């Protein structure tokens, strides 16, 4: 999703460096930028669009008024959802991890149920004595 900007590069938006009332969103591809623009237009959000050269190539920038920031974030999330990559790209490994996790949860539940039965039996035995 977009070109990362900010101190740690975790998000693709920041405060405008000169005008406090604007937030700037950055995208690394024209396709993402065009989709973001479409999403902003759907929501009737006023914006300014520009480009800038950066280390990673051309960055597409959008200035949005901070009063529209929450709606602009919804548009940003829509773009991110459309263009995100899976955390584990290899399908085999992804499904193997899901199966492994499900197996471990199942074993944990079986162990819990068996332990509860033993605990119940021991409690009854103590009460009888």
URGIUR-V282560 format. One record per residue. N is the residue number from 0. SS is DSSP state (2 for helix, 1 for strand, 0 for the rest). OMEGA is omega in degrees with one decimal (NA if undefined). Layout:
n:N ss:SS omega:OMEGA
n:N ss:SS omega:OMEGA
//
This chain:
n:0 ss:0 omega:167.4
n:1 ss:0 omega:175.3
n:2 ss:0 omega:-178.3
n:3 ss:0 omega:176.1
n:4 ss:1 omega:-178.9
n:5 ss:0 omega:-174.6
n:6 ss:0 omega:-178.0
n:7 ss:0 omega:-179.7
n:8 ss:0 omega:-177.6
n:9 ss:0 omega:-177.3
n:10 ss:1 omega:179.9
n:11 ss:0 omega:176.3
n:12 ss:1 omega:178.3
n:13 ss:1 omega:173.4
n:14 ss:1 omega:176.2
n:15 ss:0 omega:-175.9
n:16 ss:0 omega:-176.4
n:17 ss:0 omega:-176.8
n:18 ss:0 omega:-174.6
n:19 ss:0 omega:-173.7
n:20 ss:0 omega:-179.8
n:21 ss:1 omega:170.1
n:22 ss:1 omega:-176.6
n:23 ss:1 omega:175.2
n:24 ss:1 omega:-178.5
n:25 ss:1 omega:179.0
n:26 ss:1 omega:-176.1
n:27 ss:0 omega:179.6
n:28 ss:0 omega:-179.8
n:29 ss:2 omega:178.8
n:30 ss:2 omega:177.6
n:31 ss:2 omega:180.0
n:32 ss:2 omega:179.3
n:33 ss:2 omega:179.1
n:34 ss:2 omega:178.2
n:35 ss:2 omega:178.4
n:36 ss:2 omega:177.9
n:37 ss:2 omega:179.2
n:38 ss:2 omega:178.0
n:39 ss:2 omega:179.8
n:40 ss:2 omega:176.8
n:41 ss:2 omega:-177.2
n:42 ss:0 omega:-178.9
n:43 ss:0 omega:178.8
n:44 ss:0 omega:177.0
n:45 ss:0 omega:179.7
n:46 ss:1 omega:170.1
n:47 ss:1 omega:-179.3
n:48 ss:1 omega:177.7
n:49 ss:1 omega:177.4
n:50 ss:1 omega:-179.3
n:51 ss:1 omega:175.2
n:52 ss:1 omega:179.1
n:53 ss:1 omega:-179.9
n:54 ss:0 omega:-176.6
n:55 ss:0 omega:-179.5
n:56 ss:1 omega:-178.3
n:57 ss:1 omega:179.4
n:58 ss:1 omega:180.0
n:59 ss:1 omega:-173.8
n:60 ss:1 omega:176.8
n:61 ss:1 omega:173.7
n:62 ss:1 omega:-177.9
n:63 ss:1 omega:177.4
n:64 ss:1 omega:-176.0
n:65 ss:2 omega:176.6
n:66 ss:2 omega:178.1
n:67 ss:2 omega:-172.7
n:68 ss:2 omega:-178.3
n:69 ss:2 omega:178.3
n:70 ss:2 omega:178.2
n:71 ss:2 omega:176.8
n:72 ss:2 omega:176.3
n:73 ss:2 omega:176.5
n:74 ss:2 omega:178.9
n:75 ss:2 omega:177.9
n:76 ss:2 omega:178.9
n:77 ss:2 omega:178.1
n:78 ss:2 omega:179.8
n:79 ss:2 omega:-179.5
n:80 ss:2 omega:-178.2
n:81 ss:2 omega:-171.5
n:82 ss:2 omega:-177.7
n:83 ss:0 omega:175.5
n:84 ss:0 omega:176.6
n:85 ss:0 omega:-179.0
n:86 ss:0 omega:176.8
n:87 ss:0 omega:-172.3
n:88 ss:0 omega:-179.7
n:89 ss:0 omega:-176.7
n:90 ss:2 omega:-179.0
n:91 ss:2 omega:-180.0
n:92 ss:2 omega:180.0
n:93 ss:2 omega:-179.2
n:94 ss:2 omega:176.5
n:95 ss:2 omega:178.1
n:96 ss:2 omega:178.2
n:97 ss:2 omega:-179.9
n:98 ss:2 omega:178.4
n:99 ss:2 omega:179.5
n:100 ss:2 omega:179.0
n:101 ss:2 omega:178.9
n:102 ss:2 omega:-179.7
n:103 ss:2 omega:177.4
n:104 ss:2 omega:178.8
n:105 ss:2 omega:178.1
n:106 ss:2 omega:177.8
n:107 ss:2 omega:178.5
n:108 ss:2 omega:178.0
n:109 ss:2 omega:178.6
n:110 ss:2 omega:179.0
n:111 ss:2 omega:-179.0
n:112 ss:2 omega:179.5
n:113 ss:2 omega:-179.9
n:114 ss:2 omega:177.9
n:115 ss:2 omega:178.0
n:116 ss:2 omega:178.5
n:117 ss:2 omega:179.8
n:118 ss:2 omega:179.0
n:119 ss:2 omega:179.4
n:120 ss:2 omega:-179.9
n:121 ss:2 omega:178.0
n:122 ss:2 omega:178.4
n:123 ss:2 omega:-179.8
n:124 ss:2 omega:179.2
n:125 ss:2 omega:-179.2
n:126 ss:2 omega:179.3
n:127 ss:2 omega:-177.5
n:128 ss:0 omega:NA
//
